[in-house]
């Protein structure tokens, strides 16, 4: 096994920290990129070793000066707020910075693995299939999704121009949940929000449906356990995947009602649900259904089964209960 470090951006974020945790278990050295305060201010990072830490504000300039070339770049850093409307900020953080890291991987001849998003699919007018020929025509519902779409298209253009790293893979993350989300606030998954609400009030608030034909609570998403996401990232590094952008979900849509019931069951609490209106500021950009088509990922060789929602929720709740991370306020 190579002893060269893996460079991880967004290492102090939700998925990044779980990937770091997997590196610690494997004894893999790390170069971790993020805002320095994020490594020390988040209780969920207790016990993690981040290796060499680079400030994300100056990391690009320092990459070329590293004494040891990384084994791979795993790019998980981004502005992931789906309500962010500053398109210049999103272009800088989610597009330009990603391009710089792509070019660094190409220059050093190492694999590049990055996070895209199912937000690129918009309302799903063209379905949820990761056919790369369709990416240019996708219509995301928000500027965040558009920034992710732009980089996907740029990466494919670079590939066609023979200007890519020796191996690269982008993954359109669907609704990822698991331990380590508390710092995300209202962008945290409904699993954590439901956990906090039940512990604080004994009930869960779910959005009513504002779409004819969809019952309250039957809005459905492809919820994917963070442990499965980490497994796929390792597959992309170790195989490695030669090239391409792939869906990364469980492959099975489940309703928010299913999810809430799974949290109640994991906590051993009687179900009590309160229905609230979807906030007006996101109502027109709200996805009512997502489901990852995983055929291309399977064709690329990934054969492992994905964690069932009830099992992933149970594992998340068990870890939340066992952690020192406090229960958040009712949100």
ABEGO torsion letter per residue (X at the ends): XBABBBBBBGAABAAAAAAAAAAAAAGBBBBBBBBAAAAAABAAABGBBAEBBBBAAAAAAAAAABABBBABBBBABBBABAABABAAAAAAAAAAAAAAAAAAAAAAGBBBBBBBBAAAAEAGAAEABABAAAAAABBBABAAAAAAAAAAAAAAAAAAAGABBABBBBBBBBBBBEBGAAAAEAABBAAAAAAAAAAAAGBBBBBBBABBGBBBGABBBBBBBAAAAAAAAAAAAAOBBABEBBBBBAGBBBBAAAAAAAAAAAAGBBBBBBBBBBBAAAAAABBABBBBBAAAAAAAGBABBBBBAAAAAAAAAAAAAABABBBBBBX
